[in-house]
Amino acid sequence: MSDVPKRVPPIEKVRLRKLTTADGAAYVGVELEYRVDPDEPVRLAFGLTPGDAVELGMHLKQLGEKLESTEH
């Protein structure tokens, strides 16, 4: 297995869901939708712990602010 991430086309939709395991643990479900074939959307779903979701949110906020800045 290669350590190089596989590139996907631009993400078209992002959905957040609350996931709960059988033992009652809560996770943040993230679903990303993109298209390889124009007629067939592909969905990639994964779960994050609440702490990991908060950390990801902070990183995304910082990145968004940097990209919106005229000085990047």
SVG drawing of the C-alpha trace seen along z (x, -y; Angstrom):
<svg xmlns="http://www.w3.org/2000/svg" viewBox="-27 -41 31 44">
<polyline fill="none" stroke="black" stroke-width="0.4" points="0.0,0.0 1.3,-3.4 1.5,-6.3 0.5,-8.7 -3.2,-9.7 -5.4,-9.0 -6.8,-12.1 -10.5,-12.4 -12.5,-14.9 -13.8,-18.0 -16.2,-17.3 -19.8,-18.3 -21.5,-17.7 -20.6,-17.2 -23.1,-15.8 -22.7,-15.4 -24.5,-12.8 -24.5,-11.6 -23.5,-8.0 -24.0,-5.9 -22.4,-2.5 -24.1,0.4 -22.5,-0.5 -23.9,-4.0 -20.7,-5.8 -21.3,-8.9 -19.3,-9.7 -19.6,-12.4 -20.3,-10.8 -18.9,-12.6 -20.1,-11.8 -18.4,-13.2 -19.9,-13.0 -18.0,-13.4 -18.4,-12.1 -16.1,-10.1 -18.8,-9.3 -21.3,-12.2 -24.3,-9.9 -23.0,-8.1 -22.2,-9.9 -19.6,-8.2 -20.0,-8.6 -17.2,-8.2 -18.2,-8.0 -16.2,-7.9 -16.6,-8.6 -14.7,-10.9 -14.7,-11.1 -16.3,-14.3 -12.8,-15.6 -11.3,-14.8 -14.3,-16.5 -13.6,-19.6 -9.9,-19.6 -10.8,-19.1 -13.2,-22.0 -10.6,-24.3 -8.1,-23.3 -10.7,-23.8 -11.6,-27.2 -8.0,-28.3 -7.5,-27.1 -10.6,-28.9 -9.5,-32.1 -6.1,-31.8 -7.5,-31.1 -9.9,-34.1 -7.0,-36.4 -5.5,-38.5 -2.0,-37.9 -1.7,-34.1"/>
</svg>
